[in-house]
Amino acid sequence: MFGHWPLRRWFRLLWCLLAAACLGFLPWLIIQFKQADYSIHYQAWFIAGIFVLLALPVSIYEVAMHMEYFSRPKLQIRVIRILMMVPIYAVDSWFALRFESTQIYLDTFRECYEAFVIYSFFMYLHAYLEEEYGDISVYLSTKEEISHMWGVQYLMKPFRMGEEFLWQCKKGVLGYVILRPLMTAVGVVAQLLGVYGDGKLRFDCVYLYTTIISNLAQAWALYCLVLFYRGTKYELAPIRPVSKFLTVKAVVFLTYWQGVAIAILVWTGVLRTGDWTTYDVDDVASGLQEFLICVEMFFAALAHAHAFPPRDYMDPAAGAPKGFMQNIRIMFNFADVIDDVQGVVDDTVLQTNRQISQAGKRVWRTTKEQTDRALDRPKRLLALLNGGSKDADDSDDDVEGAALNTYRAPSLADTDPELGLGRRGGQQKVDTARSN
């Protein structure tokens, strides 16, 4: 039976035996560490290294198999980028756990790749639909409108199915790809200035604000992924998108919120220990987060192997159409990412300019209307004081004359009782004298 096994099965069996031996050896190793009185920091670093060594072969094997059977490049290039998340997370966190002074810089790369994984998964779904149904925007325009989920429907109208729906979902995901590196860059600058406060939930630390902004952007990106799945779940059913989405979401979403939860526990005093000899008390949150990520990547590697199996692409007739090394070069070609990001930036700039232009026109129109009303008010007032008997054609001269007659100061002849009761009284006396 074993004589007919392909080489990959022998590698899989060898890894299973190694994993069982390491996991069985782990309790004894922890006891030995305790008896030798090693610091918790070094114990955690060594144990985390065991899980990293177990996770790396799984992911590397899966990536190599996809590169060997590169039968659907548009799909598999995204799958490989997702699978590379485990080695990057594991190695990055292991080094950050050992060399805590470089933690902020190592985590910067990890957090940027986190956003890239979300984008890669969205484009994986996009590429599959494009292969099966052609122009996705045209196909989506024939489907019923997808309503927003609870809470969001009160904030915005549903996206019109077709090009708008596809673009809004894509833009929501790419927004996180753009914003996440910006927030990490802000964190690096703040760290150099001594105001970052990694893991500290304080108003005078930049960490709190970058965490809030990144959380909002991540939540919207995941919401756009869910919305896109709701609109295409029947078309995506053959590639089992639910298990794939859950594995990606678990690694990205849960590791992020795990770090926030640990920071809250340290901030409230629940987690507070001085046993981490190379850490001070305020850095316990970061150290614990790095250790847990190393352990979790072992299980994430197994989940990815189940969700993105190479056997789905093992078409003997196709093989590796461009050669193994050529496939590696294709994997590291990020021109598609650059084009998509450039499209989002251009669209955002265009919409911003349009909104500024429309706002300027509204301000000008409102100001002009208010000015016209302000200038017209005295004219209407004078017309009312003049009795309103003049025609509109003579309005300017009549209004000016009415203003002079109305506001002219009364003369002595008009008011002196000896000279008559005003102009009317004086005129009556003259007429009476003439008649006599």
C-alpha positions in Angstrom: 0.0 0.0 0.0 2.7 2.4 1.0 4.7 1.7 -2.1 2.2 3.4 -4.4 2.1 6.6 -2.3 3.1 9.8 -4.0 5.9 11.8 -2.4 3.6 14.4 -0.9 1.9 11.8 1.2 5.2 10.7 2.7 5.9 14.4 3.6 2.5 14.6 5.2 3.0 11.5 7.2 6.4 12.7 8.4 5.0 16.0 9.4 2.2 14.3 11.4 4.7 12.2 13.3 6.8 15.3 14.0 3.8 17.3 15.2 2.6 14.5 17.5 6.1 14.2 19.0 6.5 17.9 19.6 3.0 18.3 21.2 3.7 15.3 23.4 7.1 16.7 24.4 5.7 20.1 25.2 4.3 19.4 28.8 7.6 17.8 29.8 9.5 20.8 28.4 7.4 23.3 30.4 8.0 21.3 33.7 11.8 21.4 33.0 11.6 25.1 32.4 9.9 25.6 35.8 12.4 23.5 37.6 15.3 25.4 36.0 13.8 28.7 37.0 13.9 30.2 33.5 12.1 33.5 33.1 8.6 33.5 31.7 9.7 35.5 28.7 12.3 32.9 27.6 9.9 30.1 28.3 7.2 31.7 26.1 9.7 32.4 23.3 10.9 28.8 23.2 7.4 27.3 23.3 6.2 29.8 20.6 9.2 28.6 18.5 7.9 25.1 18.6 4.5 26.1 17.2 6.2 28.2 14.6 8.3 25.3 13.4 5.2 23.1 13.2 3.2 25.8 11.3 5.8 26.6 8.7 6.1 23.2 6.9 2.3 23.1 6.5 2.0 26.4 4.8 5.2 26.0 2.7 4.0 22.6 1.6 0.6 24.0 0.5 2.2 26.9 -1.3 4.6 24.6 -3.1 1.7 22.3 -4.2 -0.2 25.3 -5.6 2.9 26.4 -7.5 3.4 22.9 -8.9 -0.2 22.6 -10.1 -0.7 26.2 -11.3 -3.6 25.4 -13.5 -5.8 28.5 -12.7 -3.3 31.4 -12.2 -5.9 34.1 -11.6 -7.3 32.2 -8.7 -4.2 30.5 -7.3 -2.1 33.7 -7.1 -4.6 35.0 -4.6 -4.7 31.7 -2.7 -1.0 31.7 -2.4 -1.0 35.2 -1.0 -3.5 34.2 1.6 -1.6 31.1 2.5 1.6 33.2 3.0 -0.2 34.9 5.9 0.7 32.1 8.3 4.5 32.1 7.7 4.6 35.9 7.8 2.5 36.2 11.0 4.4 33.3 12.7 7.9 34.4 12.0 7.2 38.1 12.5 5.6 37.5 16.0 8.3 35.1 17.0 11.1 37.7 16.4 9.0 40.4 17.9 8.6 38.3 21.1 12.3 37.8 21.4 13.5 41.3 20.4 10.9 43.6 22.0 12.7 46.8 21.0 12.0 46.0 17.3 8.4 45.0 17.9 6.7 48.2 16.6 8.6 47.9 13.3 8.0 44.2 12.8 4.3 44.5 13.6 4.1 47.3 11.0 4.8 44.8 8.2 2.5 42.2 9.7 -0.4 44.7 9.9 0.1 45.8 6.3 0.0 42.3 5.1 -3.2 41.8 7.1 -5.0 44.3 4.9 -3.5 42.8 1.8 -4.9 39.4 2.8 -8.5 40.8 3.0 -8.0 42.4 -0.5 -6.6 39.1 -1.9 -9.6 37.2 -0.7 -12.0 39.6 -2.2 -10.1 39.5 -5.5 -10.1 35.6 -5.3 -13.9 35.7 -5.3 -13.9 38.4 -8.0 -11.6 36.3 -10.2 -13.7 33.2 -9.9 -16.9 35.0 -10.9 -15.1 36.7 -13.8 -13.9 33.3 -15.1 -17.4 31.8 -14.8 -19.7 34.7 -15.7 -17.6 37.1 -17.7 -18.3 40.8 -17.0 -19.4 40.8 -13.3 -21.0 44.2 -13.3 -23.2 43.3 -16.2 -24.1 40.0 -14.6 -24.9 41.7 -11.2 -27.1 44.2 -12.9 -29.6 41.4 -13.6 -29.9 40.4 -9.9 -32.2 41.8 -7.3 -31.1 44.6 -5.1 -29.3 43.7 -1.9 -30.4 45.6 1.2 -27.9 46.7 3.8 -27.8 44.8 7.0 -29.3 46.0 10.3 -28.1 49.4 11.4 -26.4 50.3 8.1 -29.8 50.6 6.2 -30.5 53.7 8.3 -27.3 55.4 7.2 -27.2 54.8 3.5 -29.3 53.7 0.6 -28.7 50.2 -1.0 -26.1 50.1 -3.7 -27.6 49.8 -7.2 -26.8 46.3 -8.5 -24.2 46.2 -11.2 -21.2 48.5 -11.5 -22.0 50.6 -8.5 -22.5 47.5 -6.2 -19.2 45.9 -7.4 -17.3 49.2 -7.1 -18.5 50.1 -3.7 -17.6 46.6 -2.3 -14.2 46.8 -3.9 -13.6 50.3 -2.7 -14.5 49.4 0.9 -11.9 46.6 0.9 -9.2 48.7 -0.8 -9.9 51.5 1.6 -8.6 49.3 4.4 -5.6 48.3 2.3 -4.7 52.0 1.9 -5.6 53.2 5.4 -3.9 50.4 7.4 -0.4 51.2 6.2 -1.0 54.8 6.8 -2.0 54.1 10.4 1.1 51.9 10.9 3.2 54.7 9.5 1.7 57.1 11.9 2.4 54.6 14.7 6.1 54.3 13.7 6.5 58.1 13.7 4.7 58.4 17.0 7.0 55.7 18.4 10.1 57.6 17.3 8.6 60.7 19.0 7.9 58.8 22.2 4.1 59.3 22.1 2.8 56.1 20.6 2.2 54.0 23.8 1.8 50.6 22.3 -1.0 48.7 24.1 -1.9 51.7 26.3 -5.5 52.9 26.1 -4.7 56.5 27.2 -5.9 59.7 25.6 -2.4 61.1 25.5 -1.1 58.1 23.4 -1.4 57.8 19.7 -2.1 54.0 20.0 -5.7 54.7 21.1 -6.6 56.8 18.0 -4.9 54.6 15.4 -6.6 51.6 16.9 -10.0 53.2 16.6 -9.5 54.3 13.0 -8.1 51.0 12.0 -10.9 49.2 13.7 -13.5 51.2 11.8 -11.8 50.7 8.5 -11.4 47.0 9.1 -15.1 46.6 10.1 -16.2 48.3 6.9 -13.9 46.2 4.8 -15.3 43.0 6.3 -18.8 44.3 6.0 -18.2 44.9 2.2 -17.0 41.3 2.0 -20.1 40.0 3.6 -22.3 42.2 1.4 -20.5 40.9 -1.7 -21.0 37.4 -0.6 -24.7 38.0 0.0 -25.1 39.2 -3.5 -23.2 36.2 -5.1 -23.5 33.3 -2.6 -25.3 31.0 -5.1 -22.7 31.7 -7.8 -19.8 31.2 -5.3 -21.2 27.9 -3.9 -18.9 25.6 -6.0 -15.7 27.0 -4.3 -17.1 26.7 -0.7 -16.6 30.4 0.2 -17.9 30.1 3.8 -15.1 28.0 5.1 -12.6 30.2 3.3 -14.1 33.4 4.6 -14.2 32.1 8.1 -10.5 31.1 8.1 -9.5 34.5 6.7 -11.8 36.4 9.1 -10.7 34.4 12.1 -7.0 35.1 11.6 -7.5 38.8 10.7 -10.4 39.8 12.9 -9.8 37.6 16.0 -6.0 38.3 16.2 -6.7 42.1 16.0 -9.5 42.0 18.7 -7.4 39.7 20.8 -4.7 42.4 21.0 -7.3 45.0 21.9 -8.8 42.8 24.6 -5.4 42.1 26.1 -4.6 45.8 26.2 -7.9 46.4 28.0 -7.1 43.7 30.6 -3.6 45.2 31.2 -5.1 48.7 31.4 -7.7 47.6 34.0 -5.0 45.8 36.0 -6.4 42.3 35.4 -3.1 41.3 33.7 -0.2 42.7 35.6 3.0 40.8 36.3 6.7 41.5 36.6 7.8 38.0 35.7 8.6 39.0 32.2 12.2 39.9 33.0 12.9 41.7 29.7 9.6 43.5 29.7 8.2 46.1 32.0 4.6 45.9 33.2 3.2 48.1 30.4 4.6 45.9 27.7 3.0 42.7 28.9 0.0 43.2 26.5 2.3 43.2 23.4 4.4 40.2 24.6 1.3 38.1 25.3 -0.2 39.0 21.9 2.9 38.0 20.1 3.1 34.6 22.0 -0.6 33.8 21.2 -0.2 34.6 17.5 2.7 32.2 17.3 0.6 29.4 18.9 -2.5 30.3 16.8 -0.7 30.2 13.5 -0.2 26.4 14.0 -4.0 26.0 14.0 -4.4 28.6 11.3 -2.1 26.6 9.0 -4.3 23.5 9.4 -7.4 25.6 8.7 -5.9 27.1 5.6 -4.9 23.7 4.3 -8.5 22.5 4.7 -10.1 25.6 3.2 -7.7 26.1 0.2 -6.6 22.5 -0.7 -4.3 22.2 -3.8 -6.3 19.2 -5.0 -8.9 21.6 -6.3 -6.4 22.6 -9.0 -4.6 19.3 -9.6 -5.4 19.0 -13.3 -2.7 16.6 -14.7 -3.4 18.0 -18.2 -2.6 21.5 -17.2 0.4 20.9 -14.9 2.6 24.0 -14.4 2.1 25.7 -17.7 4.9 28.3 -17.3 7.3 26.4 -15.1 7.8 26.5 -11.4 10.2 29.5 -11.3 8.0 31.4 -13.7 5.0 30.8 -11.4 7.0 32.2 -8.5 7.7 35.4 -10.5 4.0 35.7 -11.2 3.2 35.3 -7.5 5.4 38.3 -6.7 3.9 40.5 -9.4 1.8 43.1 -7.6 0.8 45.2 -10.6 -2.8 44.3 -10.1 -2.7 45.6 -6.6 -1.1 48.9 -7.7 -3.7 49.4 -10.5 -6.6 48.8 -8.1 -5.2 51.1 -5.4 -4.6 53.8 -8.1 -8.2 53.4 -9.3 -9.5 54.0 -5.8 -7.3 57.0 -5.2 -8.3 58.6 -8.5 -12.0 57.9 -7.9 -11.7 59.4 -4.4 -10.0 62.5 -5.6 -12.5 62.9 -8.4 -15.5 62.6 -6.0 -13.9 65.0 -3.6 -13.3 67.6 -6.3 -16.9 67.2 -7.4 -18.3 67.6 -3.9 -16.1 70.7 -3.3 -17.3 72.1 -6.6 -21.0 71.4 -5.8 -20.6 72.8 -2.3 -19.0 76.0 -3.8 -21.9 76.4 -6.2 -24.5 75.9 -3.4 -22.7 78.5 -1.3 -22.6 81.0 -4.2 -26.3 80.4 -5.0 -27.4 80.8 -1.4 -25.3 83.9 -0.9 -26.7 85.5 -4.2 -30.3 84.7 -3.1 -29.7 86.2 0.3 -28.1 89.3 -1.2 -30.9 89.8 -3.7 -33.5 89.6 -1.0 -31.5 92.0 1.2 -31.4 94.6 -1.7 -35.0 94.1 -2.6 -36.3 94.6 0.9 -35.9 98.4 1.0 -37.5 98.8 -2.4 -40.6 96.8 -1.3 -40.8 98.7 2.0 -40.7 102.1 0.2 -43.3 100.9 -2.3 -45.6 100.0 0.5 -45.1 103.4 2.2 -45.9 105.1 -1.1 -49.3 103.4 -1.2 -48.4 100.7 -3.8 -50.2 102.7 -6.6 -47.3 103.1 -8.9 -46.7 100.9 -11.9 -43.8 98.5 -12.0 -42.2 100.4 -14.9 -41.8 103.6 -12.9 -40.7 101.8 -9.8 -37.2 103.3 -9.5 -38.2 107.0 -9.9 -41.4 106.6 -7.9 -39.6 104.8 -5.1 -36.9 107.5 -5.0 -39.6 110.2 -4.9 -41.6 108.4 -2.3 -38.5 108.1 -0.2 -37.9 111.9 -0.4 -41.5 112.8 0.3 -41.8 110.3 3.1 -38.6 111.1 4.9 -38.4 114.9 4.1 -38.2 116.9 7.3 -41.4 119.1 7.8 -40.9 122.8 7.1 -42.0 125.6 9.4 -44.8 126.6 7.0 -46.2 123.1 7.2 -46.4 123.0 11.0 -46.8 126.7 12.3 -50.4 127.2 13.4 -50.2 130.9 12.6 -49.5 130.2 9.0 -52.2 127.5 8.6 -52.7 123.8 9.3 -50.0 122.5 7.1 -49.9 122.9 3.4 -53.5 121.8 3.0 -54.7 124.4 5.5 -52.6 127.2 4.0 -53.8 126.5 0.5 -57.4 126.6 1.7 -56.9 130.1 3.2 -55.4 131.4 -0.1 -58.4 130.0 -2.1 -60.9 131.6 0.3 -59.2 135.0 0.0 -59.3 134.9 -3.7 -62.9 134.0 -3.8 -63.7 137.0 -1.6 
